[in-house]
């Protein structure tokens, strides 16, 4: 479909709830902790690292995919206050749209007020700003889904590649983001490409158009870089002559499911809109809105109902001005299954959008970037879900009386050694009873090795002793979770050192 302002996806924050009818008081007490670590799938559900069901219930915050190269609204608000407000409204996930432009070296954001607010973003590149947003979202108990929304800031593309952004660049950049946040379970997944549409096909076998095959290639590439991530795969527009919303037609999954190398990582994603975006035949059906569940079943709901895989409605929205749109949203919310009745055994969702400047839907915020549209937000009340305790500032957090102990261990592995040099990876694991805010790893080599490069951490070296400190994006580590960083050194041939970890 056509939109006056293409939406960007910011998915973050996980929500967790046991299945309806199974919640004991003991389980209820554990709800606040659900969602920790990386997630995986089981049938139609998404489970956290401990096997507890979670529900994505969140919001899209766009801007990184536009010429601003950063989320919108930072000209009016501090990013931390926005994330705080999202959480206060009951959103547990941010879908974060981006374009490949932000992965070009030196890409700088535009339209950020750093005078008295967003002061810690001054001088940062777009990717560094994204790091800060990820870090604060994680500290606040939100999850993030990265959404490759556009090849570049110029606009949408029907296919996952263009003449200027070939498939190889798309895959390289997806792997780069997967690697950048490896070990940081705030980023739970990547939406591979936003709204494939005609001439994209599903299952036709033409590698230049078959989105299902492209999603497999890209999804497996992402998993080769970080096998813990969820892979979100949207639909197409048309299948076997049946037309639908861009990205919203998943009818081909029945015959041609996506097959990934790592099991239990696949989530199918659909988009669905009201008449404020475009007119569809079902809106004028005499039986509307009673006809809508059958429409949703046909395009994407059957995947959930047949227990094939989880289904995430990555975008849906409306201005709510026409009465038909109000009926559509009420019916859709009912179809997505209320949290009180079904818990996390439900459809996942991220509403479009947080931003008020989405021309064909508006947002949860009004034009002042501050005031909540309480009518629109009210429609979502029954499908919001509990968040979880990230162990950030506040009662029970690290450093508070009774807050528990912050401890960690580190494991050092040599990934390659060619004599003249070597590469190694260090994995930090939270072994304490509270989430980590930061960590520091130290080791002493027995030989003359020197660090030549380090990624996802910063370091100092004094003689043979190296001290590595977390980067801004991976200091927060949930209980039982892990973060990792890599390094290059020279010369090779050295023994694996003993490492120690100090947590905060």
C-alpha positions as CSV (number, residue, x, y, z in Angstrom):
1,X,0.0,0.0,0.0
2,X,1.0,3.6,-0.3
3,X,1.8,5.8,2.6
4,X,2.6,9.5,2.9
5,X,5.4,8.7,5.3
6,X,6.9,5.3,5.4
7,X,6.8,3.7,8.7
8,X,9.9,2.7,10.6
9,X,9.9,-0.1,13.0
10,X,11.0,0.0,16.5
11,X,10.3,-3.1,18.3
12,X,11.6,-3.6,21.7
13,X,10.6,-4.9,25.0
14,X,9.3,-8.3,25.8
15,X,6.2,-9.2,27.6
16,X,5.6,-12.3,29.5
17,X,2.6,-14.1,30.8
18,X,1.9,-17.8,31.5
19,X,-0.9,-19.5,29.6
20,X,-4.4,-18.8,30.7
21,X,-5.6,-21.2,33.3
22,X,-2.1,-22.3,34.4
23,X,-1.0,-19.3,36.5
24,X,-0.3,-20.2,40.1
25,X,0.6,-17.6,42.7
26,X,4.2,-18.8,42.4
27,X,4.2,-18.3,38.7
28,X,2.5,-14.9,39.1
29,X,5.3,-13.9,41.5
30,X,7.8,-14.7,38.7
31,X,6.1,-12.8,36.0
32,X,8.2,-9.7,36.5
33,X,11.3,-11.7,35.7
34,X,10.0,-13.3,32.5
35,X,11.6,-12.3,29.3
36,X,15.2,-12.5,30.4
37,X,17.9,-13.5,28.0
38,X,17.4,-14.3,24.3
39,X,14.2,-15.8,23.1
40,X,13.3,-18.8,20.9
41,X,10.1,-20.3,19.6
42,X,8.0,-23.4,20.3
43,X,5.1,-23.9,18.0
44,X,3.1,-20.7,18.0
45,X,4.7,-19.3,21.1
46,X,7.8,-17.3,21.9
47,X,9.7,-18.4,25.0
48,X,12.4,-16.6,27.0
49,X,15.7,-18.1,28.0
50,X,14.1,-19.9,30.9
51,X,11.3,-21.4,28.8
52,X,8.6,-19.0,30.0
53,X,6.1,-17.7,27.4
54,X,6.4,-14.0,26.4
55,X,4.3,-11.7,24.4
56,X,5.6,-8.8,22.3
57,X,3.3,-5.9,23.0
58,X,4.9,-2.7,21.7
59,X,5.2,0.3,19.5
60,X,7.0,1.4,16.3
61,X,9.3,4.4,16.7
62,X,10.5,5.5,13.3
63,X,13.2,7.8,12.0
64,X,16.4,5.9,11.5
65,X,15.1,5.0,8.0
66,X,14.6,8.6,7.0
67,X,17.0,11.4,5.9
68,X,17.3,12.3,9.6
69,X,19.1,9.0,10.2
70,X,17.8,8.9,13.7
71,X,14.4,8.4,15.5
72,X,12.1,11.3,15.2
73,X,11.1,13.6,18.0
74,X,14.5,14.2,19.5
75,X,14.2,17.8,18.5
76,X,11.4,18.0,21.1
77,X,12.2,15.4,23.8
78,X,15.0,13.5,25.4
79,X,15.2,10.0,24.2
80,X,15.2,8.6,27.7
81,X,11.9,10.4,28.6
82,X,10.3,8.9,25.5
83,X,11.4,5.4,26.4
84,X,10.2,5.9,30.0
85,X,6.8,7.0,28.7
86,X,6.5,4.0,26.4
87,X,7.1,1.8,29.3
88,X,4.7,3.6,31.5
89,X,2.0,3.1,28.9
90,X,2.5,-0.7,29.0
91,X,4.7,-1.2,25.9
92,X,7.4,-3.8,26.3
93,X,9.0,-3.8,22.9
94,X,10.1,-1.2,20.4
95,X,10.3,-1.9,16.7
96,X,13.0,0.3,15.3
97,X,13.0,0.9,11.6
98,X,16.3,1.8,9.8
99,X,17.8,2.1,6.4
100,X,21.1,0.8,5.2
101,X,22.3,4.4,5.1
102,X,23.0,4.3,8.8
103,X,25.6,1.6,8.3
104,X,27.7,3.8,6.0
105,X,30.8,5.0,7.8
106,X,30.4,8.4,9.5
107,X,26.6,8.7,8.9
108,X,25.5,11.4,11.3
109,X,22.0,12.0,12.7
110,X,20.1,15.2,12.0
111,X,17.6,17.2,14.1
112,X,18.6,16.2,17.6
113,X,18.4,18.9,20.3
114,X,21.4,18.4,22.5
115,X,21.1,21.7,24.3
116,X,19.8,20.7,27.7
117,X,18.4,17.3,26.5
118,X,20.0,14.4,24.7
119,X,23.3,15.9,25.8
120,X,24.9,12.4,25.8
121,X,24.2,12.1,22.1
122,X,26.2,15.2,21.1
123,X,28.7,14.3,18.3
124,X,27.6,10.6,18.0
125,X,27.1,8.8,14.7
126,X,23.7,7.4,13.9
127,X,24.9,3.9,14.9
128,X,26.3,5.2,18.2
129,X,22.9,6.9,18.9
130,X,21.2,3.5,18.2
131,X,23.7,2.0,20.8
132,X,22.5,4.5,23.4
133,X,18.9,3.8,22.7
134,X,19.4,0.1,22.9
135,X,21.3,0.5,26.2
136,X,18.7,2.6,27.8
137,X,15.8,0.4,26.6
138,X,17.5,-2.6,28.0
139,X,18.1,-0.9,31.3
140,X,14.4,0.1,31.3
141,X,13.2,-3.5,30.7
142,X,12.3,-3.1,27.1
143,X,13.2,-5.3,24.1
144,X,14.1,-4.1,20.6
145,X,13.4,-5.5,17.2
146,X,15.5,-4.0,14.5
147,X,13.6,-3.4,11.2
148,X,15.4,-3.1,7.9
149,X,12.8,-0.7,6.6
150,X,14.4,0.7,3.5
151,X,17.6,0.2,1.4
152,X,18.2,3.9,1.7
153,X,16.5,7.0,3.0
154,X,15.0,7.8,-0.4
155,X,12.0,5.5,0.1
156,X,10.5,2.0,0.2
157,X,11.5,-0.7,-2.2
158,X,9.3,-3.6,-3.4
159,X,12.2,-6.0,-3.4
160,X,14.9,-6.4,-0.8
161,X,17.5,-5.0,-3.1
162,X,17.9,-2.1,-5.5
163,X,20.5,-1.1,-8.1
164,X,22.4,1.0,-5.6
165,X,21.9,-1.4,-2.6
166,X,22.4,-5.0,-3.9
167,X,21.5,-8.1,-2.0
168,X,25.1,-8.5,-0.9
169,X,25.0,-5.2,0.9
170,X,21.7,-6.0,2.5
171,X,23.1,-9.3,3.9
172,X,26.4,-7.7,4.9
173,X,24.6,-5.0,6.9
174,X,22.2,-7.5,8.5
175,X,25.2,-9.5,9.7
176,X,27.0,-6.4,10.9
177,X,24.0,-5.4,13.1
178,X,23.7,-9.0,14.4
179,X,27.4,-8.9,15.3
180,X,27.2,-5.5,16.8
181,X,24.6,-6.5,19.4
182,X,25.7,-10.1,19.8
183,X,25.6,-10.9,23.5
184,X,23.1,-8.1,24.2
185,X,19.7,-9.7,24.6
186,X,17.9,-6.4,24.6
187,X,18.0,-6.8,20.8
188,X,15.9,-10.0,20.4
189,X,15.4,-10.1,16.6
190,X,15.7,-8.6,13.2
191,X,12.8,-7.9,10.7
192,X,14.7,-8.7,7.5
193,X,12.9,-6.3,5.1
194,X,9.8,-4.2,5.5
195,X,6.8,-4.8,3.3
196,X,7.9,-6.8,0.2
197,X,5.4,-6.2,-2.5
198,X,4.7,-6.8,-6.2
199,X,6.7,-8.0,-8.1
200,X,7.9,-9.9,-5.0
201,X,6.5,-13.5,-4.9
202,X,6.4,-16.3,-2.4
203,X,7.5,-19.7,-3.6
204,X,7.7,-18.9,-7.3
205,X,11.3,-20.1,-7.4
206,X,12.6,-17.0,-9.3
207,X,15.6,-16.0,-7.1
208,X,15.3,-12.4,-8.2
209,X,11.7,-12.1,-6.9
210,X,11.1,-15.0,-4.5
211,X,11.0,-13.3,-1.1
212,X,10.8,-16.7,0.7
213,X,14.1,-17.8,-0.7
214,X,15.7,-14.4,-0.1
215,X,14.5,-14.5,3.5
216,X,16.1,-17.9,4.0
217,X,19.4,-16.6,2.6
218,X,19.4,-13.5,4.8
219,X,18.0,-15.3,7.9
220,X,20.7,-17.9,7.8
221,X,23.4,-15.3,7.3
222,X,22.1,-13.4,10.4
223,X,22.1,-16.6,12.4
224,X,25.6,-17.4,11.3
225,X,26.6,-14.2,13.0
226,X,24.3,-14.5,16.0
227,X,22.4,-17.8,16.3
228,X,20.4,-16.5,19.3
229,X,18.3,-13.9,17.3
230,X,14.7,-14.3,16.2
231,X,14.3,-13.9,12.5
232,X,11.1,-12.0,11.6
233,X,9.9,-12.6,8.0
234,X,7.1,-10.5,6.6
235,X,4.7,-11.6,3.9
236,X,4.3,-10.3,0.3
237,X,1.5,-8.4,-1.4
238,X,0.1,-11.0,-3.8
239,X,0.0,-14.8,-3.8
240,X,-1.8,-17.0,-6.4
241,X,-3.7,-14.0,-7.6
242,X,-4.9,-12.9,-4.1
243,X,-3.9,-9.4,-3.3
244,X,-3.4,-7.8,0.1
245,X,-1.5,-5.3,2.1
246,X,2.2,-4.8,1.4
247,X,4.0,-7.4,3.5
248,X,0.6,-8.7,4.8
249,X,0.1,-11.8,2.6
250,X,1.5,-14.9,4.2
251,X,-0.7,-17.4,2.3
252,X,2.4,-19.0,0.7
253,X,3.7,-20.2,4.1
254,X,1.3,-23.2,4.0
255,X,3.1,-24.7,0.9
256,X,6.4,-23.0,1.1
257,X,7.5,-22.4,4.8
258,X,10.8,-20.6,5.5
259,X,13.5,-23.0,6.5
260,X,16.3,-21.8,8.7
261,X,19.5,-23.5,9.7
262,X,18.9,-22.9,13.4
263,X,15.6,-24.3,14.7
264,X,13.1,-22.4,16.7
265,X,14.1,-18.9,15.6
266,X,11.4,-18.1,13.0
267,X,8.6,-15.6,13.5
268,X,6.2,-14.7,10.7
269,X,5.2,-11.0,10.5
270,X,2.1,-9.4,8.9
271,X,1.0,-5.8,8.5
272,X,-2.7,-4.7,8.5
273,X,-4.2,-1.3,8.1
274,X,-7.5,0.6,8.0
275,X,-9.1,2.9,5.4
276,X,-7.0,5.9,6.5
277,X,-4.1,4.1,4.7
278,X,-5.9,2.6,1.8
279,X,-9.3,1.2,0.8
280,X,-9.7,-2.6,0.6
281,X,-12.7,-4.6,-0.7
282,X,-13.4,-6.1,2.7
283,X,-14.2,-2.7,4.3
284,X,-17.3,-2.3,2.0
285,X,-18.5,-5.9,2.5
286,X,-22.1,-5.8,3.9
287,X,-21.0,-8.1,6.7
288,X,-18.2,-5.9,7.9
289,X,-16.7,-6.0,10.5
290,X,-17.8,-9.6,11.2
291,X,-16.0,-10.7,8.0
292,X,-12.6,-9.6,9.2
293,X,-11.6,-12.6,11.3
294,X,-12.0,-14.7,8.2
295,X,-9.9,-12.3,6.2
296,X,-7.1,-12.4,8.8
297,X,-7.3,-16.2,9.1
298,X,-6.7,-16.4,5.3
299,X,-3.8,-14.1,5.1
300,X,-1.8,-14.8,8.2
301,X,-3.9,-16.0,11.2
302,X,-3.9,-19.6,10.1
303,X,-0.2,-19.8,10.9
304,X,-0.9,-19.2,14.5
305,X,-4.1,-21.2,14.7
306,X,-2.4,-24.3,13.1
307,X,0.5,-24.0,15.5
308,X,3.0,-23.6,12.7
309,X,4.9,-20.6,14.1
310,X,4.4,-17.4,16.1
311,X,2.8,-14.5,14.3
312,X,3.7,-10.9,15.0
313,X,1.5,-8.1,13.6
314,X,4.5,-5.8,13.2
315,X,2.4,-2.8,12.0
316,X,-1.2,-1.8,12.3
317,X,-2.6,1.7,12.7
318,X,-5.2,4.3,11.9
319,X,-6.1,7.9,12.4
320,X,-9.4,6.6,13.9
321,X,-11.3,9.4,12.1
322,X,-13.7,7.3,10.0
323,X,-16.1,5.1,12.0
324,X,-15.2,2.2,9.8
325,X,-11.6,2.4,11.1
326,X,-12.9,2.4,14.7
327,X,-14.8,-0.8,14.0
328,X,-11.8,-2.3,12.3
329,X,-9.5,-1.6,15.2
330,X,-11.9,-2.9,17.8
331,X,-12.4,-6.1,15.8
332,X,-8.6,-6.5,15.3
333,X,-7.8,-6.1,19.0
334,X,-10.3,-8.8,19.8
335,X,-8.8,-11.1,17.2
336,X,-5.3,-10.6,18.6
337,X,-6.5,-12.2,21.9
338,X,-6.7,-10.5,25.2
339,X,-3.8,-11.0,27.6
340,X,-6.2,-11.5,30.6
341,X,-7.8,-14.5,28.8
342,X,-5.0,-16.0,26.9
343,X,-1.7,-14.7,28.4
344,X,1.2,-15.1,26.0
345,X,-0.6,-17.7,24.0
346,X,-1.6,-14.9,21.7
347,X,-0.6,-12.9,18.6
348,X,2.4,-10.6,19.1
349,X,2.1,-6.9,18.0
350,X,3.7,-3.5,17.6
351,X,1.4,-0.6,16.9
352,X,2.1,2.0,14.2
353,X,3.2,4.3,15.5
354,X,4.7,6.2,18.5
355,X,5.3,9.2,16.2
356,X,2.6,11.7,15.5
357,X,4.1,12.5,12.1
358,X,3.0,9.4,10.3
359,X,0.9,11.1,7.7
360,X,-1.7,8.4,7.2
361,X,-2.1,7.0,10.7
362,X,-0.9,9.6,13.2
363,X,0.6,8.2,16.4
364,X,0.1,7.4,20.1
365,X,1.6,10.8,20.7
366,X,-0.1,14.0,19.6
367,X,1.7,16.7,17.6
368,X,3.4,18.2,20.6
369,X,5.4,14.9,21.0
370,X,4.2,14.8,24.6
371,X,0.5,14.3,25.0
372,X,-0.9,10.8,24.7
373,X,-3.9,10.1,22.4
374,X,-5.8,8.3,25.2
375,X,-8.6,7.2,22.9
376,X,-6.2,5.5,20.5
377,X,-4.1,4.1,23.3
378,X,-7.3,2.9,25.0
379,X,-8.1,0.5,22.2
380,X,-4.9,-1.4,22.9
381,X,-5.5,-1.8,26.6
382,X,-6.7,-5.4,26.5
383,X,-3.7,-6.7,24.5
384,X,-0.9,-5.0,26.4
385,X,1.2,-7.3,28.5
386,X,3.4,-7.3,31.6
387,X,6.9,-6.2,31.2
388,X,9.8,-7.5,33.3
389,X,12.3,-6.2,35.8
390,X,15.5,-5.2,34.1
391,X,17.1,-4.4,37.4
392,X,17.6,-0.8,36.6
393,X,17.4,2.1,39.1
394,X,14.6,1.7,41.6
395,X,13.6,-0.6,44.5
396,X,15.2,-3.9,44.3
397,X,17.8,-2.8,41.7
398,X,21.5,-3.4,42.1
399,X,22.9,-1.6,45.0
400,X,19.6,-1.4,46.9
401,X,19.2,-3.2,50.2
402,X,18.0,-6.7,49.4
403,X,18.7,-6.2,45.7
404,X,20.9,-9.2,45.4
405,X,24.5,-9.7,44.2
406,X,25.9,-8.7,40.9
407,X,28.5,-11.3,39.8
408,X,29.9,-12.5,36.5
409,X,32.3,-15.0,34.9
410,X,34.2,-14.7,31.6
411,X,35.4,-17.4,29.1
412,X,38.2,-16.7,26.7
413,X,38.3,-18.6,23.4
414,X,40.8,-18.3,20.5
415,X,38.8,-18.4,17.3
416,X,41.8,-18.3,14.9
417,X,45.6,-18.2,15.1
418,X,47.9,-17.9,12.2
419,X,51.2,-17.6,14.0
420,X,51.8,-13.9,13.3
421,X,48.5,-13.0,15.1
422,X,45.2,-14.3,16.4
423,X,41.6,-13.5,17.1
424,X,39.8,-14.3,20.3
425,X,36.3,-14.0,21.7
426,X,35.4,-13.4,25.4
427,X,32.0,-14.3,26.7
428,X,30.7,-12.6,29.9
429,X,28.0,-14.4,31.7
430,X,25.8,-12.9,34.5
431,X,26.0,-15.4,37.4
432,X,24.4,-13.2,39.9
433,X,20.9,-12.7,41.2
434,X,20.4,-9.2,39.6
435,X,21.0,-7.8,36.1
436,X,24.3,-6.3,35.5
437,X,24.7,-2.6,34.6
438,X,28.3,-2.9,33.6
439,X,31.3,-5.4,33.6
440,X,35.1,-5.4,33.5
441,X,37.2,-8.4,32.4
442,X,40.9,-8.7,33.2
443,X,43.6,-11.2,32.1
444,X,47.4,-11.5,31.9
445,X,49.1,-13.2,29.0
446,X,52.1,-15.4,29.7
447,X,53.9,-14.1,26.5
448,X,54.5,-10.9,24.7
449,X,51.0,-10.6,23.1
450,X,49.5,-7.2,22.5
451,X,45.9,-6.2,21.7
452,X,45.8,-4.8,18.1
453,X,42.1,-4.3,17.9
454,X,39.0,-4.8,20.0
455,X,35.3,-4.7,19.2
456,X,32.2,-4.5,21.5
457,X,34.5,-3.4,24.4
458,X,37.2,-0.8,25.2
459,X,40.6,-1.8,26.7
460,X,43.8,-0.7,28.4
461,X,47.0,-2.8,28.5
462,X,49.8,-2.5,31.0
463,X,52.6,-5.0,30.2
464,X,50.9,-8.3,29.7
465,X,47.8,-7.4,31.6
466,X,44.7,-6.4,29.7
467,X,41.5,-4.8,31.1
468,X,38.4,-4.7,28.9
469,X,35.3,-2.7,29.8
470,X,31.8,-3.1,28.2
471,X,30.7,-0.9,25.4
472,X,27.7,1.4,25.9
473,X,25.4,-1.1,24.1
474,X,26.3,-4.3,26.0
475,X,26.9,-3.4,29.6
476,X,23.4,-4.4,30.7
477,X,23.2,-8.2,31.0
478,X,20.1,-9.9,32.5
479,X,20.4,-12.6,35.1
480,X,21.6,-15.8,33.4
481,X,22.3,-13.8,30.2
482,X,25.6,-13.1,28.4
483,X,27.5,-10.5,26.4
484,X,30.5,-10.9,24.3
485,X,33.4,-9.0,22.8
486,X,36.2,-9.8,20.4
487,X,39.8,-8.9,19.9
488,X,42.7,-9.2,17.6
489,X,46.2,-9.6,19.0
490,X,49.8,-10.4,18.0
491,X,51.9,-12.5,18.0
492,X,50.0,-15.8,17.9
493,X,50.8,-19.0,19.5
494,X,50.2,-17.9,23.1
495,X,48.4,-19.9,25.8
496,X,44.8,-19.2,26.7
497,X,45.0,-17.0,29.8
498,X,42.9,-17.1,32.9
499,X,40.3,-14.3,33.0
500,X,38.4,-12.6,35.8
501,X,35.2,-10.6,35.7
502,X,34.0,-7.8,38.0
503,X,30.3,-6.8,37.7
504,X,28.4,-3.7,38.7
